[in-house]
Amino acid sequence: MKKSILGLMGVAVASLLVMGCATKEVKGSGIKGKSGKMVSNKIEIVDYQGASFGSEIPQWVIEIGNGNYSSSVLAKIMPDLKGKKTFVTIAQGDNLEFVKQWTDLVDVEVQVGDTMQRVVGKAVSASETGSSSETGKEADPTELNRKLDLYKQAVSAVEVNGLEKVSSYWIEKVVTNKNDKVTKDVFEYYAVWAMDQKRYDTQVDAAMANVKDNSAEGAELRKALGEKLKSTMISSNSDEVNEEADNQIVYAE
C-alpha cells in the first residue's frame, strides 16, 4: 500500500529520533590537551519602546524572541488573534524609522509570499523524494521542477488583502566584544499581523484546486500542502528565523 506524504514525513522524523536514542556514549581515553576557550560577544538592551515611561517589554515579544511563533501560543496573550491567521515579521537595521516603514509598507506581503513559496518547495521536494524511495528510483529533476512550477504558480494567487497589524514593538541592542568595545548598534522591530482565518483558508483551497497535477500522488500532495500552508505561522526577513520556522511547518504533526 502506498504510504501517505504526511506518513513519510512522520517516519523520517521518527527515524531520526530513534537513531538519536540508540546512540551510545563513547568512552574517552583520558588524554586531552588544554580545554578550549569560547570568546563570545555580549548583547545588551539599551533602549526599548516605552522605556521612558517605565513600561515592561510585552510578553508576546518575549515569546517571539524565544522562538514561540505559533498562533496557539500568541493567542493566549493576544486575544485579538482568536480566529485569525497569524504572521510575524522580525526586522533589523540601524535606522529604526526606515526599518518600521519598510516592514509595514512593503516587506510584510513580500515576506508572507516568500514563506509560502518556501513551504511549497520543501513539501513538493519531500513528496518526490518519498515517492522515489518507494520505487527505488532516483527523483527525476525535470519532473520535480515541473511540479515546483505548478505549485508555486498556484500559491502565488493566494492574496493577503485584509492583513492587519495587530501589534508592533522595537528594541535597541548593542553588541560589545571582550574588550567592551561596541561592534554593533541595531534596532529590532517585531510585528504581529493577522487576517480572517476562514478567508485565508478559502484562498488556499482555491489555489490548490487550480493545480493541474494529474499524477498518482497529485491529490494527496494537494491536500497535504494545503494543510501545511494553512498552518504557516511565520514570516520574517531573518534567515535564521525562516529556517527554524520552515522546519516547524514541514515536519509538524
Buried (B, 14 or more C-beta within 10 A) or exposed (E): EEBBBBEBBBEBBEEEEEEEEEEEEEEEEEEEEEEEEEEEEEEEEEEBBEBEEEEEBBEBBEBBEEEEBBBEBBBEEBEEBEEBBBBBBBBEBEEBEEBBEBBBEEBBBEBBBBBBBBBBBBBBBBBBBBBBBEEEEEBEEEEBEBBBEBBBBBBEEBBBEEBEBBBBBBBBBBBBEEEEEEEEEBBBBBBBBBBBBEBBBEBBBEBBEEBEBEBEBBEBBBBBBBBBBBBBBBBBBBEEBBEBBBEBBBBBE
